[in-house]
């Protein structure tokens, strides 16, 4: 295919020495060649930068690379914004520095975007574990409301790394469509919801081409009350954004489902069990529990937790299935 469209691949990195070589090799060997690479070194304490430089020399792509160096660690949100501020491509694609992609991923995403004149084209992804892989297809349609509902409920995963995005969505709304440097909020979700609101057309490649590494110990996360509250902060900002744009009614049901699902660990996970917190967080979403697929035991638990008799839950937990 003719390669007039320029793609910016954006790679913030920190402490990924063991993984980043495979990542950048998958980027530098793409079948699509009209690519610039923007790396942000967030003051990494290891030899990640040395590894990247080795591969830049190996593949002779120094003229295609921009490297921004932070003198102190600023966090992923600032690093992502620095990527956006330094890109010059017609489209951009974020890559996490411990992951890797198929060699033809960029070519196929660009081809899909051009065919549909799409603002966003996406693909599926593969969860890579130490001993097995799990394919996770993603469904993209050209129904704008449907796409907003999908990203709100996360039936399309709310992360950047499987989406090729027209750069003008960000540059035309630079004061609004940004990652928020708040360590108390999961800002991928807000950013993706903003992108899907501003995108007019979508395209999809029916293939899982992004490899999401699950065995990097630096990425292991455990559900905690802090994690639940971080998601809640993002959900509140998404709701504020939708209300400000006058589209809240379009996504209200999906947003309530998202609220309900986000607080489930407060009832179902022993690591952060707190009935009081569950009751106080997004009580307006409690009614949607009956719409979702849960066991009878869980539905009984939800009903009791939202009733005046919630205080009896510690007594009956051993007798209710929470699977």
Secondary structure per residue as TSV (DSSP state, phi and psi in degrees):
chain	resnum	aa	ss	phi	psi
A	1	X	-	360.0	150.2
A	2	X	-	-67.0	138.1
A	3	X	-	-116.1	55.5
A	4	X	-	-77.3	-29.2
A	5	X	S	-72.4	128.4
A	6	X	-	-95.1	131.4
A	7	X	E	-112.7	131.6
A	8	X	E	-100.6	118.3
A	9	X	E	-97.0	124.5
A	10	X	E	-111.3	123.2
A	11	X	E	-134.5	92.7
A	12	X	E	-74.7	145.1
A	13	X	E	-145.2	151.1
A	14	X	S	-162.2	119.7
A	15	X	S	58.3	51.1
A	16	X	-	-128.6	31.6
A	17	X	T	-51.3	-39.1
A	18	X	T	-75.0	-17.6
A	19	X	T	-118.4	-24.3
A	20	X	H	-69.4	-24.6
A	21	X	H	-61.6	-47.9
A	22	X	H	-62.7	-38.0
A	23	X	H	-59.8	-56.2
A	24	X	H	-70.3	-29.0
A	25	X	H	-62.9	-39.3
A	26	X	H	-67.1	-26.0
A	27	X	H	-81.5	-42.9
A	28	X	H	-75.4	-11.8
A	29	X	T	-109.3	21.2
A	30	X	-	-62.7	144.8
A	31	X	S	-69.3	-25.3
A	32	X	-	-86.5	131.9
A	33	X	-	-109.4	-19.8
A	34	X	-	-82.3	72.1
A	35	X	E	-128.9	138.2
A	36	X	E	-110.2	147.0
A	37	X	E	-114.6	124.5
A	38	X	E	-113.9	113.0
A	39	X	E	-106.8	137.2
A	40	X	E	-119.1	114.7
A	41	X	E	-88.6	103.9
A	42	X	-	-86.4	55.7
A	43	X	-	55.7	49.9
A	44	X	-	-65.2	138.5
A	45	X	S	-86.5	-5.1
A	46	X	S	-110.1	-158.4
A	47	X	S	-100.7	26.3
A	48	X	H	-56.1	-42.8
A	49	X	H	-64.5	-38.6
A	50	X	H	-62.4	-41.5
A	51	X	H	-63.9	-45.0
A	52	X	H	-61.4	-43.1
A	53	X	H	-62.0	-38.3
A	54	X	H	-59.2	-43.4
A	55	X	H	-74.3	-32.6
A	56	X	H	-60.3	-44.1
A	57	X	H	-68.0	-44.5
A	58	X	H	-56.7	-42.5
A	59	X	H	-99.9	2.4
A	60	X	T	60.1	44.8
A	61	X	-	-115.6	22.7
A	62	X	G	-59.3	-34.6
A	63	X	G	-71.7	-16.1
A	64	X	G	-95.4	-2.0
A	65	X	E	-109.6	137.3
A	66	X	E	-116.3	135.2
A	67	X	E	-126.0	118.1
A	68	X	E	-105.0	131.4
A	69	X	E	-116.2	125.3
A	70	X	-	-87.9	134.0
A	71	X	S	-77.4	-17.1
A	72	X	S	-143.0	157.2
A	73	X	-	-69.9	123.7
A	74	X	-	-112.9	-8.9
A	75	X	-	96.1	163.0
A	76	X	H	-66.5	-35.5
A	77	X	H	-67.0	-45.7
A	78	X	H	-62.9	-40.6
A	79	X	H	-62.7	-41.5
A	80	X	H	-65.6	-40.8
A	81	X	H	-63.5	-37.7
A	82	X	H	-63.2	-37.8
A	83	X	H	-58.9	-48.5
A	84	X	H	-62.4	-38.3
A	85	X	H	-70.5	-20.5
A	86	X	H	-108.3	2.9
A	87	X	-	-83.5	152.5
A	88	X	-	-130.4	7.9
A	89	X	-	-77.9	162.8
A	90	X	S	-71.2	-33.5
A	91	X	E	-129.7	157.8
A	92	X	E	-131.4	157.4
A	93	X	E	-144.0	120.3
A	94	X	E	-82.9	142.2
A	95	X	-	-130.7	130.1
A	96	X	-	-75.7	138.4
A	97	X	T	-74.5	-6.0
A	98	X	T	-104.9	2.7
A	99	X	-	-102.1	-179.1
A	100	X	E	-152.0	166.2
A	101	X	E	-131.2	159.7
A	102	X	-	-64.8	151.6
A	103	X	T	-63.7	-25.8
A	104	X	T	-106.1	14.4
A	105	X	H	-61.2	-49.5
A	106	X	H	-62.6	-44.9
A	107	X	H	-58.4	-45.4
A	108	X	H	-70.7	-36.2
A	109	X	H	-67.2	-41.4
A	110	X	H	-64.6	-44.3
A	111	X	H	-58.2	-43.9
A	112	X	H	-65.7	-41.2
A	113	X	H	-64.0	-42.3
A	114	X	H	-69.3	-39.6
A	115	X	H	-60.7	-39.8
A	116	X	H	-100.8	2.3
A	117	X	T	49.7	47.6
A	118	X	-	-88.3	147.6
A	119	X	S	-82.9	-28.1
A	120	X	E	-136.6	129.3
A	121	X	E	-123.3	141.5
A	122	X	E	-138.3	172.2
A	123	X	E	-142.3	179.6
A	124	X	E	-85.8	177.9
A	125	X	E	-138.5	167.9
A	126	X	E	-125.3	123.1
A	127	X	E	-80.2	118.4
A	128	X	E	-102.4	109.9
A	129	X	-	-100.3	171.4
A	130	X	S	-62.0	-32.6
A	131	X	S	-123.6	3.2
A	132	X	-	-164.7	169.4
A	133	X	E	-127.7	150.8
A	134	X	E	-130.3	118.6
A	135	X	E	-79.4	138.8
A	136	X	E	-129.7	85.9
A	137	X	-	-64.1	153.5
A	138	X	-	-129.0	138.4
A	139	X	-	-104.8	121.8
A	140	X	-	-116.0	135.4
A	141	X	-	-128.1	174.8
A	142	X	S	-101.1	21.8
A	143	X	-	-94.6	108.9
A	144	X	H	-60.0	-46.0
A	145	X	H	-62.2	-40.1
A	146	X	H	-63.5	-38.6
A	147	X	H	-68.8	-37.9
A	148	X	H	-64.1	-40.5
A	149	X	H	-65.2	-39.7
A	150	X	H	-65.1	-43.0
A	151	X	H	-73.9	-30.1
A	152	X	H	-66.6	-44.4
A	153	X	H	-85.2	-9.3
A	154	X	T	69.3	27.0
A	155	X	S	-69.7	-23.0
A	156	X	S	-103.9	121.9
A	157	X	-	-59.9	131.4
A	158	X	S	-82.8	60.9
A	159	X	-	-132.7	158.6
A	160	X	S	-84.2	-23.3
A	161	X	T	-75.9	4.1
A	162	X	T	-120.3	14.8
A	163	X	E	-120.3	126.5
A	164	X	E	-93.9	120.5
A	165	X	E	-121.9	134.5
A	166	X	E	-62.7	127.5
A	167	X	T	-64.1	-28.9
A	168	X	H	-65.7	-20.6
A	169	X	H	-59.3	-37.8
A	170	X	H	-83.3	-48.0
A	171	X	H	-67.6	-31.2
A	172	X	T	-78.7	-15.2
A	173	X	T	-131.6	43.3
A	174	X	T	-61.7	-31.0
A	175	X	T	-77.9	-9.6
A	176	X	T	-118.8	-46.5
A	177	X	S	-88.9	88.0
A	178	X	-	-143.0	160.2
A	179	X	-	-82.8	135.0
A	180	X	-	-94.7	118.6
A	181	X	-	-74.9	68.6
A	182	X	-	-125.8	110.5
A	183	X	T	-68.8	-5.6
A	184	X	T	-97.6	12.3
A	185	X	S	-141.9	141.5
A	186	X	-	-86.0	96.9
A	187	X	H	-88.2	-7.6
A	188	X	H	-55.2	-41.3
A	189	X	H	-62.8	-48.9
A	190	X	H	-61.2	-45.9
A	191	X	H	-60.8	-44.9
A	192	X	H	-64.6	-41.6
A	193	X	H	-63.4	-37.5
A	194	X	H	-65.6	-44.0
A	195	X	H	-59.4	-45.7
A	196	X	H	-68.8	-28.1
A	197	X	H	-67.5	-45.9
A	198	X	H	-80.0	-20.6
A	199	X	-	-70.9	137.7
A	200	X	-	-98.2	-33.4
A	201	X	-	-133.1	148.0
A	202	X	E	-128.9	155.2
A	203	X	E	-143.7	156.2
A	204	X	E	-138.2	150.2
A	205	X	E	-109.9	122.4
A	206	X	E	-81.6	63.8
A	207	X	E	-156.2	147.0
A	208	X	E	-92.4	110.9
A	209	X	E	-122.4	-9.5
A	210	X	E	-103.7	129.9
A	211	X	E	-104.3	109.5
A	212	X	E	-97.8	109.5
A	213	X	E	-74.2	128.1
A	214	X	-	-108.7	-1.5
A	215	X	-	-111.7	12.4
A	216	X	-	-78.9	113.7
A	217	X	G	-60.4	-23.9
A	218	X	G	-69.7	-16.8
A	219	X	G	-100.6	-2.3
A	220	X	-	-65.0	131.5
A	221	X	-	-127.2	145.9
A	222	X	-	-121.2	141.2
A	223	X	-	-65.7	127.7
A	224	X	-	-135.9	166.9
A	225	X	H	-59.6	-38.5
A	226	X	H	-60.7	-41.8
A	227	X	H	-63.6	-41.4
A	228	X	H	-62.9	-43.9
A	229	X	H	-67.8	-32.4
A	230	X	H	-65.7	-42.4
A	231	X	H	-63.7	-39.8
A	232	X	H	-62.1	-39.3
A	233	X	H	-62.3	-41.1
A	234	X	H	-66.2	-42.0
A	235	X	H	-62.0	-40.8
A	236	X	H	-61.3	-41.2
A	237	X	H	-70.1	-34.6
A	238	X	H	-63.7	-43.9
A	239	X	H	-61.8	-42.8
A	240	X	H	-60.9	-40.8
A	241	X	H	-63.6	-48.6
A	242	X	H	-61.5	-42.2
A	243	X	H	-63.9	-40.9
A	244	X	H	-63.9	-29.9
A	245	X	H	-91.6	-2.0
A	246	X	T	74.0	24.3
A	247	X	-	-119.2	14.0
A	248	X	H	-58.3	-39.7
A	249	X	H	-63.5	-28.5
A	250	X	H	-65.2	-35.6
A	251	X	H	-116.7	9.7
A	252	X	H	-57.4	-46.6
A	253	X	H	-64.3	-43.9
A	254	X	H	-66.1	-37.3
A	255	X	H	-67.4	-38.4
A	256	X	H	-65.3	-38.1
A	257	X	H	-63.5	-41.5
A	258	X	H	-62.9	-41.8
A	259	X	H	-59.1	-47.3
A	260	X	H	-62.6	-46.5
A	261	X	H	-64.5	-37.6
A	262	X	H	-65.5	-27.4
A	263	X	T	-98.0	1.2
A	264	X	T	-55.0	-38.7
A	265	X	H	-56.2	-25.7
A	266	X	H	-67.7	-17.1
A	267	X	H	-110.3	-28.0
A	268	X	H	-111.2	-11.1
A	269	X	-	-113.4	119.9
A	270	X	T	-64.1	-20.0
A	271	X	T	-70.9	-22.9
A	272	X	S	-141.9	33.5
A	273	X	-	-62.9	125.4
A	274	X	-	-161.9	99.1
A	275	X	H	-63.3	-39.4
A	276	X	H	-60.1	-46.8
A	277	X	H	-64.0	-39.4
A	278	X	H	-59.7	-43.8
A	279	X	H	-64.9	-35.5
A	280	X	H	-85.4	-16.7
A	281	X	S	-94.4	118.5
A	282	X	-	49.3	53.2
A	283	X	G	-60.2	-23.5
A	284	X	G	-66.2	-12.8
A	285	X	G	-94.3	-5.8
A	286	X	G	-59.3	-32.8
A	287	X	G	-67.5	-22.0
A	288	X	G	-76.6	-11.2
A	289	X	G	-57.5	-32.4
A	290	X	G	-73.4	-17.9
A	291	X	G	-83.9	-19.5
A	292	X	S	-96.7	162.4
A	293	X	-	-85.2	105.5
A	294	X	-	-137.1	160.9
A	295	X	-	-66.8	160.5
A	296	X	H	-58.9	-39.9
A	297	X	H	-59.6	-43.2
A	298	X	H	-65.4	-41.2
A	299	X	H	-64.8	-35.6
A	300	X	H	-63.8	-44.0
A	301	X	H	-59.4	-45.7
A	302	X	H	-60.7	-42.2
A	303	X	H	-65.9	-42.8
A	304	X	H	-66.2	-41.6
A	305	X	H	-61.9	-30.6
A	306	X	T	-93.9	1.9
A	307	X	S	-98.6	170.6
A	308	X	T	-65.8	-10.0
A	309	X	T	-100.0	21.0
A	310	X	G	-57.7	-25.8
A	311	X	G	-64.7	-15.6
A	312	X	G	-84.5	-6.8
A	313	X	H	-56.5	-44.5
A	314	X	H	-56.8	-26.2
A	315	X	H	-78.5	-29.4
A	316	X	H	-108.0	-3.9
A	317	X	G	-48.9	-45.3
A	318	X	G	-62.0	-17.3
A	319	X	G	-104.5	-0.7
A	320	X	S	-112.6	128.0
A	321	X	-	-71.1	128.6
A	322	X	-	-114.9	29.2
A	323	X	-	-84.7	360.0
